Amino acid sequence: MAFDFVSSRDQGENIAYVGRDDGEFYYYSQVLGLDETRGKDVHSSNFESVPHRDILNLGRELAFDFIDERLAEQYAVVREYFAEEDTAESRFSDMLQSHGLLQDWNEYKAEKVEKTLREWCTQKQIELDD
């Protein structure tokens, strides 16, 4: 999925565009030596850049929302985890696992990502094939 590709690294390292004419995704990553955008005018109005999860508040902000709703007493601990970017996600997952909430988190995250991406597509007037 293009969103996962873009969000798998820091903002700007992996880029994906969706073509309005064909609905195809085109990927670019200097880090990975990948360029499917050659010959495409991806900066024209015929293409839309797929947003990074942080732009849509689907990164650490989503984790904070979940903790606030489900395990509020651990909010300060989670904020400390995310202050150290390198280990944040694994420490967060370990904590959720220890509280029996890892599956709930995965479902919550999947639901929020899908809802937000659908809203983004609507805003950008990109048709979805369900």
Residue pairs with C-beta under 8 A, 6 or more apart in sequence:
2 16
2 18
2 25
2 27
2 50
3 16
3 50
3 51
3 53
3 113
3 117
5 14
5 16
5 27
5 29
5 50
6 14
6 15
6 16
6 50
6 51
6 52
6 53
7 52
7 53
7 54
7 58
7 59
8 14
9 29
9 31
11 52
11 54
11 55
12 52
13 29
13 30
13 31
14 27
14 28
14 29
14 31
14 32
15 27
15 28
15 29
15 37
15 49
15 50
16 25
16 26
16 27
16 28
16 49
16 50
17 25
17 26
17 28
17 37
17 40
17 42
17 47
17 48
17 49
17 50
18 24
18 25
18 26
18 47
18 48
18 50
18 126
19 25
19 26
19 40
19 46
19 47
20 45
20 46
20 47
20 48
20 126
21 46
23 127
23 129
25 50
26 36
26 37
26 40
26 42
26 47
27 34
27 36
27 37
28 34
28 35
28 36
28 37
28 42
29 35
40 47
41 47
42 49
48 124
48 126
51 120
53 59
53 62
53 113
54 60
54 61
56 116
56 117
56 120
57 116
58 109
58 112
58 113
58 116
60 82
60 88
62 109
62 112
63 78
63 82
63 92
64 75
64 78
64 79
64 82
65 112
66 105
66 108
66 109
67 74
67 75
67 78
68 75
70 101
70 104
71 99
71 101
74 95
74 99
77 95
78 92
78 95
81 87
81 88
81 91
81 92
81 95
82 88
82 92
84 91
93 102
93 105
96 102
96 104
96 105
118 128
121 127
121 128
